[in-house]
Amino acid sequence: MTTRILVIGAGRSTISLIDYLLKNASSYNWFITVTDADVNLALAKTKGYLNCEAKTFNVSNEIDRKSFIQSHDIVVSMLPAFLHAEVAKDCVALGKHLFTASYVSPEMKELNKEAQSKGVLLMNEIGLDPGIDHASAMKIINQLKDKGAKITSFKSYCGGLVAPEYNDNLWGYKFSWNPRNVVVAGQSTAQYFQNGKLKFIPYNRLFTQIDTILIDGYGSFDAYANRDSISYQEPYGLKDIQTLLRGTLRMPGYCEAWNVFVKLGLTDDTYKIHQADSMTYTQLINSFLLDEKNSVRDRLRAFMGKDYNDAIEMKLDYLELFSDKKIKLNEGTPAQLLQDLLEEKWKLKHNDKDMIVMQHLFEYELNGKTHKLTSSLVVKGDDEDYTAMAKTVGLPLAITLKNFLTGKFKLSGVQIPIVKEIYDPLIKELEQLGIKFVEKEN
């Protein structure tokens, strides 16, 4: 009997996911329907493959959405996170399993009991971060517990960056995933444990309170705290842990420069600036500064005070923020205007390669001694389409979907990859595909 799989969304991070499903479709008797609001994206991802079709799909059309879901056995949602909820509700109502790479939302949690009662799996956080981070961390956590170790500290960091040999801009960054998520990153207050104390970092301080992380062979990286680390204390089984932190990695100097945008208000996404295309970016910056006596450069330097230096100004110069460069959008929020500029300046060029860097830092006590364990992952993309980001987001989802359909695990309700029957076969296959952590213990 043919299993019909519906993929909703065919954007830049889906190419490895869709390739994996299509390459395995004949072996497992799958039929894949790839959909997108832009059917050309779906057509491009399915070209040359059998056992599939590409269709246009407006997820906001309730009748079409339910019809698509009803006619398939399992759904993969690669939509923006805020659009998952309606898809999930339909999946539970119609008895269809759902896979996403996004964080578990409150709306998703509310569906847990009903999904369990109907035997429906709602598999979430099965991408890179979240996803590979959970699986790889839980493998080590359970191994340490099996040895009788007491874990006192766990820090986990991840960043989607540009490979060093293709790093040709002062920010050390190019987009390999949704640019909007980069521009509005960190706007939720970071929460974590440090030495047994609860800590908070509000958005206005997030990019000034950073750590330095070292990766063998790749040097140092800026690390800033990411969202709510505390919520993973219970799922990870780390009840008595003293330090628990999840963070994001960027190249050195990125965070202090990004802080200029935060402090100015250029990452605000709550209101629109009209007739923006009548302005230059210099005039946009000027509109956020009060005094008109000196140049925009001088007033920005005075405004930022000790949080400004020549290296930051060079990064702003690279973006042409002190030039006559015109804003292209007619209207948009400050965040949208900034994003439009960055998409031009931070674009992966033809044959550029991106890079994923992840590191787990454990401290634990065993037999009266304190130990440190570092587990690091570096993955590089093949080109501007087959990126490391696409691999590490798409392959965990595709592999776990295959493992579910082939009976390697049988679960229902809202799940993330923290149980052995999910993460163990996933990690083994990722290693075969070259996505492998290197562990180092002190």
KOLPA-52204 format. One record per residue (C-alpha): residue number from 1; x, y, z. Coordinates in pm, 1 decimal, m for minus. Last residue first. Layout:
NUM X Y Z
...
***
This chain:
442 3938.2 1672.7 2997.8
441 3723.6 1505.3 2733.9
440 3696.9 1568.3 2360.1
439 3410.1 1452.2 2142.1
438 3384.9 1507.4 1766.5
437 3028.3 1515.7 1635.6
436 2929.8 1365.5 1299.6
435 2720.0 1482.4 1007.1
434 2903.2 1294.6 730.4
433 2602.7 1106.8 589.1
432 2692.1 787.1 777.9
431 2707.4 999.8 1094.0
430 2355.0 1125.9 1021.8
429 2241.9 762.7 997.0
428 2376.0 673.8 1341.8
427 2242.6 993.2 1499.2
426 1890.3 924.7 1373.5
425 1895.4 559.0 1477.9
424 1974.2 666.0 1838.4
423 1766.4 984.2 1854.8
422 1415.9 845.0 1809.4
421 1427.6 514.8 2001.6
420 1648.0 687.4 2258.4
419 1398.6 956.2 2359.4
418 1489.9 1325.7 2332.1
417 1385.8 1393.2 1972.4
416 1075.0 1609.0 2040.4
415 721.9 1471.9 2077.8
414 363.8 1601.8 2093.5
413 117.0 1311.9 2091.0
412 192.6 963.3 1965.4
411 486.5 724.4 1967.1
410 589.6 411.5 1778.7
409 958.9 391.1 1699.5
408 1168.5 202.4 1444.5
407 844.1 109.2 1270.2
406 934.3 180.3 906.5
405 707.9 486.4 890.3
404 862.2 627.7 1207.9
403 1218.6 567.9 1090.8
402 1138.1 728.7 754.6
401 994.5 1037.5 927.4
400 1302.0 1047.3 1152.2
399 1531.8 1038.1 849.6
398 1338.9 1314.7 670.7
397 1331.6 1542.8 974.5
396 1697.7 1487.0 1059.9
395 1788.4 1542.1 690.6
394 1607.3 1872.4 642.7
393 1751.7 2108.0 904.3
392 2111.4 1983.3 895.2
391 2126.8 1945.0 520.0
390 1946.9 2271.6 437.2
389 2172.3 2462.0 678.6
388 2485.6 2299.7 537.3
387 2371.6 2436.0 203.1
386 2272.9 2253.0 m111.2
385 2158.4 2570.8 m286.5
384 2452.6 2814.2 m239.8
383 2706.5 2532.5 m274.9
382 2814.8 2206.2 m107.9
381 2753.8 2315.8 249.8
380 2993.0 2275.1 539.8
379 2924.5 2089.1 865.4
378 3111.2 2142.5 1193.5
377 3004.1 1956.1 1507.6
376 3160.0 1971.0 1852.4
375 3120.6 1767.9 2173.2
374 3317.7 1895.9 2472.0
373 3343.0 1701.2 2797.0
372 3473.3 1839.0 3127.2
371 3533.1 1625.3 3434.0
370 3533.1 1685.7 3807.8
369 3652.9 1399.2 4025.4
368 3500.7 1221.2 4325.4
367 3414.1 905.6 4131.7
366 3225.2 1107.6 3869.1
365 3128.7 1475.0 3868.1
364 3014.9 1648.8 3551.0
363 3082.0 1947.4 3328.3
362 2940.0 1943.3 2977.9
361 2996.4 2180.1 2684.4
360 2797.2 2108.1 2368.0
359 2911.1 2269.3 2042.7
358 2746.7 2336.0 1709.1
357 2886.2 2501.9 1396.2
356 2701.7 2499.3 1064.2
355 2888.0 2635.7 762.8
354 2790.0 2804.8 437.5
353 2955.6 2750.2 102.4
352 2964.1 2997.1 m184.9
351 2930.3 2835.0 m527.4
350 2728.5 3128.9 m665.8
349 2706.6 3397.3 m399.1
348 2537.4 3361.4 m61.7
347 2368.4 3695.7 4.0
346 2475.3 3911.2 296.8
345 2472.2 4253.2 129.7
344 2148.7 4226.5 m69.6
343 1956.6 4033.9 194.4
342 2100.2 4276.2 449.0
341 1940.8 4578.0 282.1
340 1595.8 4420.6 263.5
339 1630.8 4301.0 623.1
338 1699.5 4654.3 747.1
337 1385.3 4786.6 578.0
336 1186.1 4492.9 715.1
335 1315.4 4547.7 1068.8
334 1232.0 4919.4 1051.9
333 879.9 4816.8 952.0
332 794.1 4855.7 587.0
331 695.1 5096.0 316.5
330 797.9 5182.3 m37.4
329 1084.1 4935.0 m18.6
328 1402.4 5023.7 m205.8
327 1582.5 5241.5 48.2
326 1834.0 5461.3 m128.8
325 2210.6 5443.3 m81.1
324 2342.3 5799.1 m43.6
323 2613.7 5683.2 195.6
322 2656.6 5642.7 569.8
321 2471.3 5310.2 596.2
320 2659.7 5163.1 302.1
319 2644.6 4809.7 453.6
318 3025.6 4794.4 450.9
317 3024.7 5133.3 624.2
316 2825.2 4980.8 909.4
315 3090.2 4710.2 945.9
314 3366.7 4972.0 940.6
313 3181.2 5166.6 1210.8
312 3179.5 4859.3 1433.5
311 3555.7 4816.4 1394.6
310 3606.8 5185.4 1474.2
309 3430.5 5159.3 1809.9
308 3089.1 5181.3 1974.2
307 2937.4 5044.7 2296.3
306 3127.0 5303.7 2507.1
305 2900.5 5579.7 2375.7
304 2627.9 5452.7 2139.9
303 2459.6 5794.5 2102.0
302 2793.5 5978.6 2075.5
301 2907.6 5746.8 1794.5
300 2569.6 5781.4 1625.9
299 2593.6 6160.3 1652.2
298 2941.2 6164.3 1498.9
297 2844.9 5941.6 1207.6
296 2517.7 6127.6 1148.5
295 2715.3 6450.4 1122.5
294 2688.4 6716.3 1391.8
293 2425.3 6965.4 1507.5
292 2106.1 6767.0 1442.6
291 2057.8 6619.3 1794.4
290 1785.8 6356.1 1818.8
289 1883.1 6030.8 1646.5
288 1636.1 5770.7 1516.7
287 1549.2 5972.0 1203.7
286 1921.0 6008.8 1129.7
285 1948.7 5632.2 1088.5
284 1676.8 5644.3 823.7
283 1840.7 5947.8 661.3
282 2162.1 5748.9 628.6
281 1962.1 5461.5 481.5
280 1840.2 5699.0 210.7
279 1479.8 5815.0 207.6
278 1204.9 5855.6 m52.9
277 1175.1 5477.8 m67.7
276 1040.7 5480.6 288.9
275 715.7 5637.8 175.4
274 557.7 5494.5 492.1
273 747.7 5360.1 793.6
272 558.2 5072.2 947.0
271 510.7 4966.1 1309.5
270 580.8 4665.3 1534.4
269 887.8 4504.3 1374.4
268 1159.4 4693.0 1560.9
267 1504.3 4572.6 1450.1
266 1615.0 4925.2 1356.1
265 1543.3 5058.1 1705.9
264 1871.8 5242.3 1755.6
263 1978.1 5016.2 2044.0
262 1900.4 4698.4 1853.4
261 2066.9 4816.4 1533.2
260 2381.1 4923.5 1722.6
259 2380.0 4589.7 1910.1
258 2438.6 4417.9 1575.9
257 2789.9 4566.0 1577.5
256 2873.8 4430.4 1923.2
255 2727.0 4093.6 1825.2
254 2915.7 4052.4 1498.3
253 3260.6 4127.8 1639.9
252 3377.3 3766.7 1646.6
251 3172.8 3541.6 1412.7
250 2830.1 3435.7 1538.6
249 2705.4 3154.8 1762.7
248 2364.8 3118.6 1930.6
247 2303.1 2996.5 2285.7
246 2150.3 2736.3 2513.7
245 2235.0 2758.0 2883.7
244 2200.2 2534.2 3188.2
243 2424.0 2578.6 3494.1
242 2356.7 2423.7 3837.6
241 2183.8 2102.0 3731.2
240 1963.0 1932.3 3988.3
239 1666.4 1842.5 3766.3
238 1860.2 1770.4 3447.8
237 1622.5 1517.9 3290.3
236 1657.6 1673.2 2941.9
235 1280.6 1724.1 2919.4
234 1278.8 1883.9 3268.7
233 1565.5 2128.6 3227.2
232 1467.4 2216.8 2869.4
231 1227.7 2496.9 2970.8
230 1514.3 2670.2 3148.7
229 1695.7 2752.4 2825.9
228 1429.3 3002.9 2725.9
227 1544.1 3219.0 2433.0
226 1905.9 3202.7 2317.3
225 2203.2 3339.6 2508.5
224 2477.7 3500.0 2298.7
223 2796.8 3340.5 2171.7
222 3072.5 3515.6 1976.2
221 3305.7 3269.4 1805.6
220 3671.1 3168.1 1841.9
219 3897.4 2957.7 1624.0
218 3803.2 2715.6 1346.8
217 4046.2 2423.2 1384.4
216 3923.5 2330.7 1730.3
215 3609.8 2530.3 1813.2
214 3641.8 2795.8 2084.6
213 3342.4 2978.1 2234.6
212 3358.0 3337.2 2358.1
211 3072.8 3463.5 2575.9
210 2831.6 3751.1 2522.4
209 2649.0 4007.7 2734.4
208 2641.7 4305.2 2493.3
207 2420.3 4141.2 2230.9
206 2143.6 4054.4 2478.0
205 2135.7 4385.1 2663.7
204 1831.1 4553.9 2499.6
203 1671.9 4211.8 2448.4
202 1650.3 4135.4 2819.2
201 1902.2 3894.9 2976.2
200 1762.6 3688.6 3261.9
199 1937.7 3464.2 3513.2
198 1814.5 3208.4 3768.4
197 2092.6 3107.6 4006.2
196 2235.6 2760.1 4062.7
195 2576.4 2846.2 3921.9
194 2414.2 2996.5 3611.0
193 2062.4 2896.9 3506.5
192 1897.4 3038.3 3193.1
191 1642.8 3284.2 3053.9
190 1688.0 3502.2 2744.4
189 1421.2 3770.3 2699.5
188 1236.3 3724.5 2371.9
187 1358.7 3959.6 2099.5
186 1660.9 3738.1 2043.3
185 1644.3 3710.9 1668.3
184 1430.1 3964.3 1479.8
183 1680.1 4019.5 1195.7
182 1798.0 3657.6 1183.9
181 1446.9 3512.9 1174.6
180 1358.4 3753.4 892.8
179 1650.9 3628.1 687.7
178 1503.7 3273.2 668.3
177 1799.2 3040.3 609.8
176 2147.3 3041.1 455.5
175 2201.8 3415.2 486.0
174 2562.0 3534.3 493.0
173 2775.0 3634.3 792.7
172 3133.0 3720.1 873.4
171 3029.5 4079.8 940.6
170 3328.7 4228.8 757.3
169 3244.1 4056.4 430.8
168 3433.2 3805.2 218.4
167 3387.1 3488.0 421.3
166 3400.9 3219.2 155.3
165 3713.1 3044.0 291.7
164 3576.1 3082.3 645.2
163 3248.9 2896.7 568.9
162 2952.9 3130.2 618.5
161 2752.0 3093.5 937.7
160 2457.7 2903.5 1087.1
159 2529.5 2897.1 1458.3
158 2479.8 2659.7 1748.8
157 2563.1 2658.7 2118.6
156 2487.9 2420.0 2405.8
155 2588.3 2466.4 2768.6
154 2546.0 2195.9 3030.2
153 2675.1 2220.5 3386.3
152 2656.8 2002.3 3698.4
151 2598.3 1657.8 3545.4
150 2628.9 1388.5 3813.5
149 2790.0 1077.1 3669.8
148 2669.7 724.3 3746.8
147 2804.9 572.0 3425.5
146 2447.6 535.6 3290.8
145 2394.3 902.8 3374.2
144 2688.6 999.3 3153.3
143 2558.1 791.3 2862.2
142 2209.4 937.4 2907.4
141 2338.7 1294.0 2895.9
140 2565.4 1215.1 2599.3
139 2284.0 1074.7 2382.2
138 2050.9 1345.7 2507.3
137 2286.1 1617.4 2382.5
136 2318.2 1466.6 2034.3
135 1942.8 1426.5 1989.3
134 1849.0 1765.2 2134.4
133 2110.0 1960.6 1932.5
132 2021.9 1769.1 1616.2
131 1667.5 1899.0 1655.3
130 1615.6 2258.0 1764.4
129 1852.3 2378.4 1639.4
128 1908.5 2146.6 1344.4
127 1571.9 1999.6 1249.3
126 1341.5 1774.0 1449.8
125 1191.0 2027.6 1690.2
124 839.2 1881.1 1650.0
123 679.8 1540.6 1586.4
122 301.6 1551.6 1632.4
121 216.6 1181.0 1624.2
120 m151.2 1084.8 1608.7
119 m276.0 783.7 1807.1
118 m621.9 937.9 1842.5
117 m609.7 969.1 2222.4
116 m249.6 1087.3 2200.8
115 m339.2 1361.6 1953.3
114 m626.2 1476.9 2173.8
113 m398.2 1491.3 2475.7
112 m116.4 1676.9 2295.6
111 m319.6 1938.8 2105.9
110 m269.9 2209.3 2369.1
109 105.9 2167.5 2335.7
108 86.8 2270.1 1969.2
107 m92.1 2595.1 2056.8
106 171.3 2668.4 2323.6
105 436.3 2627.6 2050.4
104 680.9 2338.5 2020.9
103 983.9 2480.8 1840.5
102 1000.7 2428.2 1465.8
101 1139.0 2142.5 1252.8
100 792.2 2003.2 1178.3
99 640.3 1654.6 1134.5
98 265.3 1578.4 1145.8
97 70.0 1250.6 1160.2
96 m285.4 1247.0 1023.1
95 m603.9 1160.2 1216.0
94 m831.2 1417.2 1050.5
93 m889.1 1627.3 1363.5
92 m526.1 1587.2 1468.6
91 m395.3 1689.8 1126.3
90 m641.4 1979.1 1101.8
89 m527.9 2118.9 1436.1
88 m162.9 2076.4 1335.0
87 m212.6 2265.4 1007.8
86 m382.6 2548.6 1195.5
85 m97.5 2566.8 1446.9
84 191.9 2541.4 1201.7
83 149.5 2889.2 1052.3
82 337.2 3077.2 1327.0
81 646.2 2861.2 1268.3
80 700.1 2967.6 907.6
79 602.4 2672.9 687.0
78 807.9 2358.1 649.6
77 514.9 2138.6 751.3
76 555.8 1767.7 677.5
75 224.3 1580.5 669.0
74 150.6 1208.0 685.3
73 m121.2 989.1 535.6
72 m243.3 1217.5 258.1
71 m582.7 1297.0 102.3
70 m722.5 1449.7 421.8
69 m429.9 1692.1 450.1
68 m480.0 1831.0 98.9
67 m856.5 1863.9 146.4
66 m816.5 2026.2 487.8
65 m581.1 2289.6 347.6
64 m793.1 2348.5 37.3
63 m1105.0 2418.8 243.7
62 m916.4 2629.9 498.8
61 m746.8 2853.7 241.0
60 m468.3 3006.2 453.8
59 m231.8 2724.6 351.6
58 m239.6 2842.8 m8.8
57 m109.6 2549.0 m208.8
56 40.2 2521.4 m555.2
55 122.7 2168.5 m658.2
54 424.3 1956.0 m738.5
53 390.8 1580.4 m790.1
52 584.1 1274.9 m681.5
51 658.5 909.2 m741.1
50 914.4 991.3 m1011.1
49 1192.9 1249.6 m990.1
48 1353.1 1465.5 m1257.7
47 1219.4 1795.6 m1127.6
46 1071.9 1765.5 m777.7
45 1250.9 2059.0 m605.2
44 1217.9 2292.2 m906.4
43 847.0 2217.4 m939.8
42 784.7 2297.6 m573.0
41 962.3 2632.8 m602.3
40 773.8 2704.7 m925.7
39 445.4 2635.0 m743.7
38 487.2 2955.3 m541.2
37 238.0 2913.7 m255.9
36 418.7 2584.0 m202.8
35 348.3 2215.8 m233.6
34 544.5 1892.1 m265.7
33 327.4 1580.1 m291.3
32 534.7 1268.6 m227.6
31 421.3 912.8 m305.0
30 592.2 651.4 m91.7
29 645.7 284.0 m169.7
28 946.2 243.6 61.5
27 1211.9 173.7 m201.6
26 1040.4 391.1 m465.6
25 1015.2 697.4 m241.1
24 1369.8 681.3 m101.6
23 1528.2 928.2 m344.4
22 1216.1 1145.5 m323.5
21 1221.0 1164.4 55.3
20 1592.4 1242.4 69.3
19 1569.3 1505.5 m205.9
18 1273.5 1672.3 m29.7
17 1461.7 1706.0 298.8
16 1784.5 1815.2 129.1
15 1603.9 2091.1 m66.6
14 1382.8 2215.4 217.0
13 1590.6 2499.2 368.2
12 1549.3 2737.9 72.1
11 1170.7 2719.1 46.7
10 944.9 2432.2 m61.7
9 656.4 2462.0 185.5
8 395.5 2200.4 276.0
7 525.6 1847.8 215.2
6 243.9 1589.9 193.0
5 337.7 1221.3 215.4
4 116.4 946.8 68.3
3 201.6 596.3 179.9
2 134.3 342.8 m97.5
1 0.0 0.0 0.0
***
